Amino acid sequence: MQSGKGLMKFTYNGTTTEVELNKYSKTLTQDPTQPATQAMFYGIGFKDEDFDKAQVGVVSMDWDGNPCNMHLNQLGQKVKASVDATGDLIGLQFHTIGVSDGIANGTDGMRYSLVSREVIADSIETNAGGEYYDGIVGIPGCDKNMPGTIMGMARLNRPSIMVYGGTIEHGEYNGESLNIVSAFEALGEKLTGNISDEDYHGVIANAIPGQGACGGMYTANTMAAAIETLGMTLPFSSTNPAKSDDKQREAAAVGEYMKVLLARDIKPSDILTREAFEDAITVVMVLGGSTNAVLHLIAMARTVGVDLTQDDFQAISDKTPVIGDFKPSGKYMQEDFHRIGGLPALLKFLLKEGRIHGDRLTVTGKTLAENIENAVTLNFDKQDVIRPFDKPIKKTGHLQILYGNLASGGSVAKISGKEGEQFTGTARVFNGEQHFIEGIETGLLHAGDVAVIKNIGPVGAPGMPEMLKPTSALIGAGLGKTVALITDGRFSGGTHGFVVGHIVPEAVKGGVIGLVEDDDIIEIDAINNTINLKVSDEELAKRRAAYQLPEPKATRGVLAKFAKLTDDAAHGCITDF
């Protein structure tokens, strides 16, 4: 019931109070000394009654060039309609960028991917802050979209909800289920002559059937699950498929929930607590999620003022089994997860097992426990997408934080257990991923080698690109179990094999990875969490004295700006610290 300019009577827990919904937008809509501002609102179609409504910025990363994002504007329109339908709020759509990892991977364009996270956060903060929006609904698709959205919301700290664009369906060719990683791995098969030209084209043409984010437990679905666990989305947002009535219903429900958030002044800082991040890490571990979760969760936590470190990931990994059998190393896709009850079913199970905190606040205005009260109870006799804790895929977490002379500031390993947990091998050094692909083509890599891809860190690349093309090529070439790969870059959620990334310090910042030479011995131990170059301190000192810092690869523009501003990978690569 409307009772005044921007005021509404709101009842919660039996108590009715008068609340101000338009606490920010009234600066523009109610101030009589802002006539030009108000004339602009009339210009976009405002009626007199609209000036009393709270304004909700509805931002999507919609663009035609990416299956992950191509439908987000339609979802945005659905969200705007639901906001407008409340009667007390008005939705105003705007847009920001997105970079397709699936398209950019394997090219210099991938340097812009991590950078896009910061640009998205900057643009949401800039637009919503400049326009005095009272609340924000963010609609991301691809993986950097999501942490960028949360970071932008957290900086402003106004009532906010994220709506994930949803997962894609699987593709199919010759009776085989396909996804984006199938296309990358087909390259390795082609380079080694293990696939015909016809089948190579068949995989490419059928891997991506339409809209939605990459369907395995890759970075997009990992981050969507983590953010739903944090409490920043409505239940089921992370598993509702992009092309589903469930996703449409989710978008249509947002308006009423946003009204509750505004009425109760529930902000991201109220939701994004230390306990929330611990629960998100737990979910990443049980699902076998992407290494990028380490980078992004640390960045999101720092943005909201929560002290989260790589060591927190290790502590939770040590006590958390992997129980989700998902691609890239497992069998199932996000669509399969949804069919057995989605993330709420998993959260219900984890809460029952005492693995997560149920008393945390979420964007529904309810606690996590209240949100999942009526979720499906997982039946381990009828499904094996999620296993019980006494029958895990891996007894401890797949993400391991390794330290040693190669990574004095830490590194992130993705160890499924299928490729072993220790590897000692001979270094083969590559200056970037194209050099590596040439090494695959020429047969330079052999069983027992450790491929070292250097100078591709946050500053060195700049932008810390993903190494999905190299790791997929290794798998496709049949070397995935016999060759390890280490890098100061990072990996896709689609990466599997014996891989270690996020090496800190990176090569151009004095990291030992920049001093590695061919035929050196490298020892990786994911049991004792060490990564070492077996070269004497005297020899390393000699090499360091002769080391010449590479020329910067970007001297102007957004890449150069990122290189100047970014923190290291161990601290989330944020640029506003």
N, C-alpha and C positions, 0 to 999 in steps of 0.2 A: 504493500500500500504506500503510495507516494504521500509524503507529509511536508515537503518543502524543497527548496532548490538543492537537489542532490542528496536529500535525506530520505531514508526509508525506514519503516518500522520492521524490525527483524526479530524473530523469535528463535531462541536457541536454549535447549535444556529447560523449557518451560518459562523462560524469562524473556520478555519483550523489551527491546531497547530501540532507540532511534539512532541510526548509524549514517555516517556520511560516506557515500560510495565514490564521490568525485573529488577526493581530497587533492589530487594532482591536476586534473583537467580543469577544475574550477578556476585555476590561475588564468586560463585563457577564455573560458566561457562565461564567467560571472563577474569579471573585473570591468567596470564601466569605462576604465581608461584604456581598454583594448578594443576600440571600435573596428580597426582594420582587421584584427584577428577574427573578430566575430563576423565581419563581412565575408571573410574567406570561407567560414563555415557555411554561411548562407549560399555561397557560391558552389559548394559541393552538394547542396541539396538539403541542408539542415532545416527542420521546422522549428518553431519557437520552443516546443516542448523538448527538443533534442538537446538544448543547451543545459538542461538540468540532469542529463544522463551521464553516468560514468562512461569513459571512453576506453575501449579495449583494443589494443593493437594486435591484429592478427597477421603474423608474419610467416610466409612460407618461402622455402628454397626452391620454388617451382621453376623449372625450365624444360624446354622441349628436348634437349639433347641428351637426356639420361633416363633410362627406364626407372631408376630409383626415385626420380623427382618429377616425372612428366605429368603426374596426376595430382600434384600437391595443391595447385590452385583450385581444383574442383573441391578438394577437401576443405580448403580455406573458405570457399563460398558457403559450404555447409556449416562450418564453424561460425562464420559471420552471421548467418541466418539464425543459428541457435542463440547467439549473443543478443541479436536484435529482438528476438522473440521474448526475452525476459521482461521487456517493457522498461526496465530501469537502466539498461546498458545499451551502448551502441558500438558495433564493431567497425573498425577501420582497417582495411587490408593494406599491407605493404609487403615488399619482397626483398630478399637478399640473395647472395650468390650461392652456388654450389659447384664443387669440382668433382667429376666422376672418376673415382679411383679405377674402376673397371676399364674406362676408356684411356685414362692417362698413364696407367701402369706400364712400365717398360720404356717410357719416353722421358725426356726432360720436363715435360708437362707435369709429371708427378711431383716435382719440387714444389708446386703450388698447392698440393693437397693439404698438408698440415698447416700451411700458411692460411688456407681458407678458413680454418677453425677460428683463428684470431680475427680475420676480416669479418666473419659472421658475427662473432661476439661484439666487435667494434660497431658494426652497422646496426645491430639490434639496440645496443646501448645508445647509439647516436640518434636513431630515429625515434625510439620510444621516449628517450630522455628529452630530446628537443621538442617533441610534440606533447609532452606532459601526459602520456597515457597512464591511466589508473591501473591497468592490468595488461598482461601480455599472454597471448597464445602463440606458441611456436610450432610450426609444422615442418619438420625436417624429414629427409629421405635417406641420403647416403651417409656414410659413417662420420665424417668430420662435422657434418651438419648438426649432429646431436649434442656433442659437448660444446660446440660453439653456441648453440641455442641456450643451453643451461648456463653457460658462462655469461652471456649477455643478460639473461634474466637475473642472475645472481649479483651482477654489478649494480643494477638498478634496485634490486631487492623490493620489487612490487609483486602483488599476487600474480602468479604465472602458472600455466599448464602447458605441457608439451604433448603433442599428438604425433606419434610416429607414423610415417607414411605407410608402413607395413611391408611385409616380406613378399617376395616373388614366388610364383609356383615353379616347380622344376621343369626343365626341358626334357626332351626325349629324342633319341636317334637310335635306330636299329635295336629297339627294345631296351636300351640302356638309359637310365636316369642321368640327366646332365645338369650342370650349373656352371657359373662363370669360371670356376677353377678348372673344369673339364677342358675349356678352351685354352687356358694357359698351359695345362699339362700336355695337351695335344702338340704344342710346339716342341717340347722335348722329344716326343715320339717322332715328329717329323725330322728334327735335326739328326736323329739316330737311325732314320729309315724304317721306323717301326709302325708307320701308319701310311695308308695310301692317300693320294691327293684327294680322291673322292670322299673318303671317310674324314679326312682332315676338314674339308669344306662342310661336310655333313654335321660334324660336331659344332663348328663355328656358327652355322646357320640355325641351329636348333637349341643352343645352350640357354638362350634368354627368350622366353616366350611372351614377355610383355612387361607391364608395370610392376614395380616393387623392388625392394632392395635385395641384394644377393642372399640366397636362401639358406645357406649353411650357418653354422655358428661362427660366422665371420665377424668383422668389426661392427657392421651395422646392427646385426641382431644381438651381438654381445652388448653393445652400448644401449640398445633399446631395453634389453632385459635388466641391465644395471640401473638405468634411469627409472624404469617402472619400480624396481626394488627400492630405490631411493625415495620413491613416493611422489615423483614429479609428473606422472602420467595417470590417467584413469586405468583401472584394472583391465588387463588383456591387451593394452595398447601395443606391447612388444610382440605379441603373437598373432593378433588379428591380421589376416592376409590383406595385402593392398587391394586386391579385387574381391572384396567380400562385403556382404551386407553388415557384418559385424563392425567393419571399419567405418562404414557410413553411420551406423548407430552411435558409435563412439564419438564421431565428430558432431553429431546432432545433440549429444548430451552435454557438450562442453559449457554452453551458456549458463545453465543453472548452477553448475559447479563453480564457475567463475564468480557468479553472484554471491555464493556462499563465502568464497575466499575473500572477496572485497568486503562483505559485511562483517566478517570476523577478522579482517586484516591479517590473514595468514600469508606470510611471505616465504620466499625460498630459504631464507636464513632460519625459519622455524622448522623447515622440513629437512634441509641438508645438514644434518647433525653428524657428529663423529660416529654414532651408532649406525646411522643410515649408510655411511660410506663403508663401514665394516661389513654390513649386510650385503651391500653391492659387491664387494670383493668376494665374499662367500659364494654368491650366486655365479660370478664369473668363474670361480674355481670349479664348482660342481658341474657347470655346463661345459667346461673345457674351452672357455672363451679366448678371445684374441689377446695377443700381447699388447695391442694398442690400448687396452683397458687400463694398463698401468699408467701410461702417459696421460690419458684423458681424465681418469678419476683423480689423479694427483692435481692436474690443472684445475678441474672443477672444484676440488676441495680447497685449494689455495685461494681461488677466487672468492669463496664464501668465508674464508678465514679459518678453515679447519686444517690442522697440521697433519697431513697424510704423507707417508714416505714409502719408498720401495720396500723398506724393511717390514712395514705393516703387511704388505702383500705376502712376504715370505712367512711371517708369523701365522697368517691365516692359511696359506698353502700347506704348511707343515701339518696342520690338523684337519684338513678338508679334502676328502677323496673326490675324484672325478667320477660322477655317476650319470652324466648325460652323454649318450652315444651319438654325437653329432659330427657331421662333416666340418672340417676337412679330413680328420683322421678317423672318424667314425662312419656310421651308416645313415643317419637321419638328417632331415631338414627342419626348418622352423615350422613349416606347414604340418609336419607330423607332430611336433610339439603341441601345436594348437589343438589338434584333434583329440589329444588325451587330457585336455583341460588347461593348456597354456601355462603361463608363468604363475597365475594364482594357485594352480594345483601344486606346483613345485614349492611355492612359498608356504602353503598350508602344511606340506610335508616337513619342510625345514623348521617351521615354527614348532610343530609337534615334537621334532627331534631336539629342540633347544638350540638350534644353530643360528637363529636370527632373533631380532628384537621385535615383538609384536605391538608394543605400546607407542610406536612412533607415529607422528602426525603425517598425513598425506594430503594431496590436492583435493581429495574428496571431502575434506573436513573431518574425516574419520581416521582412526588408527589403521595401521597395516593389518592388524588382527581382525578388525571389524570388516575391512575390505574383502578379506579372503575367507570369512566365516562360512559362506555357502559355496566355496570352490569345490571342485571335484576332488575326491580322495583318490590318490594314485593307487591303481591296482597292479601290483607287480607280477601277478599271475597272467594278466591279459595284455600287458604291454612291456616292452623293454627299451623304449626311448629313454626313460629315466629308470635307473636301477636302484635297489635299496643299498644302504651303506655297507651291508655285510657282503655285497657282491659288486664291488666297485670296478670300474674300468681301470683306475689307478688309485692306489691306496692313499696317496697324498696328491697335492695340487700339481698341475702340469706347468704352471708358471713358477720359475725359480730365479731368484736374484743371485747372480754370481759375482764374486769379487776376486781380485788377484792383480798381478802386475799388468795384465792386459786391460783391467777395468777397475782401477782403484776407486772410482766413484760409482761402481756398480754396473750391471748389465742385466738384461732380461732374456732368459732362455725359455723356449717352449718345448717341453719334453713330455710327449705323450706316453713314453715308456715302451712303445713298440719299436723304437729305434735304439733302445738301450739308454743308460743314464751316465755313461762315461765314454769319452772318446779321446784318444791320443793319436795325432796324425801329423802329416807333413804339410807345411804351409804352401799354398799357391795364392800369390798375391795379385789382386786385380784393382785397378784404379777406376772404379765405377762398374755399373752393371753391364754396359755394352761390351767392355773388355771381358767380363765374365762369360757372356753369351758366346763370344768368339772362342773362348776357352773350351766351352762345351762342343762347339762345332768342330774344332781342330783336335779334339781328343786330349787336351792338355790335362784334364782332371781325371784322376783314377781313384779306385777304391783305396781308402786309407788317407786321402787328402783332407785337409781343412782349407776350404776356400775362404779367403780374407778379402772382403770388399770394403775398401777404405775411402776416405775423403767424401763421404756422403751423409755426414751428420747434419745437425741443425744449421751450423755455420758453414761447413765444408761444401755442402751440395749447392747452394743452401736450401734448407727446407726439409731435410731428413726424409727422402722418398722411401716408399715401400719397396721391398725386394721380392715381390710376388713372382715376377717373371723369372728371375734366377732360381728361386726355390722350386717353382713349378717345372722349369726346364730340367732341374736335377731329378725330380720325381719321374718326369716323362722319359728321361734318358736312362732310367733304371739305376740311378746312383743315390736315390733318396735315403737308403739305409746304410750306405757305405762311405758317404762323403758328408762331412759337417760343414756348416757355413757360419761365419761370424762377420759382424759388420757394425760400423758406427751409425748406419742407417736403421731403419725399422722394417717390420714385416707386415704383410696383410694378415687379416684374420683367416684368410684362405691358405696361409702357409702351414705346411707341416713338414716333418723331418727333423734332423738334429741341428737346430739353428739357435744362434745367440745374437741378439741385436741390442740397440740402445747403449752401446759401449761408451762409458764416460771415464775419462775425457775422450772426446773424439780426436781424430788424427790432427786436425788443424789447430786444436787447442792443447797440443802437447801430449796427446795420448800415445801410449806405447803401440797401439794398433798401427800408427803411422810409421813405425820403425821396423815392422815385421818384414822379413825378406823370404824369398823362395827357399824351401828346404829347411827352414826353421821347424822346430818341433813345438806343437801347441797341445796343451793338456786341458781338456774340459771335463769337469767333474760335477755333475748335477746331484750327487749324493752329499758331497761335502761342500758344495756350492762355491767352487773355485774355477777360475779360468786364468791360465798362466802360459806365458811364453818362456820356453826352456832355454833361455839365453842369459849369460852372466851379466851382472850389473856393470862390469867393466866394458863389455861389448856394447851394451845398451847406451852407456855414456859416450862411447866412441861414435855410435850411429847418431845419437842426438846432436853431438857437436857438428856432424856433417849434414844434418837435416836442413833442407831448404823448404820454407813454408810456401805452399802453392799460391799462385796469384788468385785473388778472389774471383769466383765465377760469376758474380753479379755485383755491379758497382752502382746501379741506379734501380729505382722501382721497388716494388713490394718485396721481392726476394732479398735485395740488399738491406732494406729496412728491417726485415725479419732477422737477418743475420746479425745486425747491430743490436737488436733489442732482446733477442730470445735468451731465456735461461737454458740450462742444459737439460738433457733428456731425463735425468734422475729427478728433476724438479718440474717436469711437465711441459717444458718448452713454452711457458707462458711469456707474454711480452709486456705485461702490465704489473710487474713486481717492483 
